[in-house]
Every structure is written in C-alpha cells, then in structure tokens.
Amino acid sequence: MAQDEKPPSFAEFDARLRAARSRDSSSNERSAGNVARTKFGAGLQVGIELVAGVVGGVLIGYALDRWLGTAPFLLIAFFLLGAAAGTLNAYRWLRRFDGGPVGRDEGG
C-alpha cells in the first residue's frame, strides 16, 4: 500500500533543486529578447505613471467641483497637478531604470 513507500530523502531533494537552479540560471542569461522586454516594460510603466496621475487628478477635481459647485476651476487645477505628479513619477521611474539617483537632486 501507500504506507510502505518512503518519501524521498532530503539529499535527493537538494540534488534535484540544484539541478533545476543550474538549468534556470544557464537559460536566464540576458539576450536581446530579454532586453527588449525589459525596455518595453519600462516604457509601459512610464505610460501608466503618466496616465494614472492625470486620471487621478481629473477624478479628484471633478468630485470636488461637484461637491463644492466650483466647476470647472478645481477640475483644471487638479488636472494640472495630476499631470505634474504623473510626469514627476515617470521621471523618477526612468531615473531608477537608468541607474541614476532617485529622489531630490543633491545640489546645494
């Protein structure tokens, strides 16, 4: 029955794990396709940052305009703030992707 079977030993498991890791690391070397995918992902992330900032600003501005009855002033103001925030986030993401310093400039 099933009770007679012994589970695999830890040594056997370690050997199988080492073999799988060595196969994975040898096939995971950066190729032109991986670099292209990485650049595509970074571009997609930058676009998402820009769109999210603008959409967030527009939604907040629209909600405040409806609540306070100040249309379209807060919508315009928060659109500009959202666009600025999205641009800043995209710039920070590109700096991180490029390997530059993240955060405020360290000038005096």
C-alpha positions as CSV (number, residue, x, y, z in Angstrom):
1,M,0.0,0.0,0.0
2,A,0.9,3.7,0.1
3,Q,2.3,3.4,3.7
4,D,5.1,1.1,2.5
5,E,6.5,3.8,0.2
6,K,9.1,6.1,1.8
7,P,9.2,9.8,0.9
8,P,12.3,11.0,-1.0
9,S,15.3,11.9,1.2
10,F,16.4,15.5,1.7
11,A,19.7,14.8,-0.1
12,E,17.7,13.7,-3.2
13,F,15.6,16.8,-3.0
14,D,18.6,19.0,-2.7
15,A,20.2,17.4,-5.7
16,R,17.1,17.9,-7.8
17,L,16.8,21.5,-6.6
18,R,20.5,22.3,-7.5
19,A,19.9,20.8,-11.0
20,A,16.8,22.8,-11.6
21,R,18.5,26.0,-10.4
22,S,21.5,25.4,-12.6
23,R,19.3,24.8,-15.6
24,D,17.3,28.0,-14.8
25,S,20.4,30.2,-14.4
26,S,22.0,29.0,-17.6
27,S,18.8,29.7,-19.6
28,N,18.2,33.0,-17.9
29,E,21.2,34.9,-19.4
30,R,20.2,38.2,-20.8
31,S,19.6,38.0,-24.5
32,A,18.4,40.6,-27.0
33,G,14.8,39.4,-26.4
34,N,15.0,39.9,-22.7
35,V,16.5,43.4,-23.0
36,A,13.7,44.3,-25.4
37,R,11.1,43.0,-23.0
38,T,12.7,45.0,-20.1
39,K,12.6,48.2,-22.2
40,F,9.0,47.5,-23.2
41,G,8.1,47.0,-19.5
42,A,9.8,50.3,-18.5
43,G,8.0,52.2,-21.3
44,L,4.7,50.7,-20.3
45,Q,5.4,51.6,-16.6
46,V,6.2,55.2,-17.6
47,G,2.9,55.4,-19.6
48,I,0.9,54.1,-16.7
49,E,2.5,56.6,-14.3
50,L,1.6,59.5,-16.7
51,V,-2.0,58.3,-17.3
52,A,-2.6,57.5,-13.6
53,G,-1.5,60.9,-12.5
54,V,-3.8,62.7,-15.0
55,V,-6.8,60.4,-14.4
56,G,-6.4,60.7,-10.6
57,G,-6.2,64.5,-10.8
58,V,-9.2,64.7,-13.1
59,L,-11.3,62.5,-10.8
60,I,-10.4,64.4,-7.7
61,G,-11.0,67.8,-9.4
62,Y,-14.3,66.6,-10.8
63,A,-15.5,65.3,-7.5
64,L,-14.6,68.4,-5.6
65,D,-16.2,70.6,-8.3
66,R,-19.4,68.7,-8.0
67,W,-19.3,68.8,-4.2
68,L,-18.4,72.5,-3.9
69,G,-20.1,73.8,-7.0
70,T,-16.9,75.5,-8.4
71,A,-16.9,73.9,-11.9
72,P,-14.5,73.9,-13.8
73,F,-11.8,75.6,-11.6
74,L,-10.8,72.7,-9.4
75,L,-11.0,70.3,-12.3
76,I,-8.5,72.3,-14.2
77,A,-6.3,72.8,-11.1
78,F,-6.2,69.1,-10.2
79,F,-5.7,68.2,-13.9
80,L,-2.5,70.3,-13.9
81,L,-1.4,68.9,-10.5
82,G,-2.1,65.3,-11.7
83,A,-0.2,65.9,-14.9
84,A,2.7,67.3,-12.9
85,A,2.7,64.4,-10.5
86,G,2.5,61.9,-13.3
87,T,5.4,63.5,-15.1
88,L,7.5,63.5,-11.9
89,N,6.7,59.9,-11.2
90,A,7.6,58.9,-14.7
91,Y,10.9,60.9,-14.5
92,R,11.7,59.1,-11.2
93,W,11.0,55.7,-12.7
94,L,13.2,56.5,-15.7
95,R,16.0,57.7,-13.5
96,R,15.7,54.4,-11.4
97,F,15.7,52.3,-14.6
98,D,18.7,54.2,-16.0
99,G,20.6,53.7,-12.7
100,G,20.7,57.3,-11.7
101,P,20.0,58.7,-8.2
102,V,16.3,58.6,-7.1
103,G,14.7,61.4,-5.2
104,R,15.7,65.1,-4.9
105,D,18.7,66.4,-6.6
106,E,21.7,66.6,-4.3
107,G,22.7,70.1,-5.2
108,G,23.2,73.0,-2.8
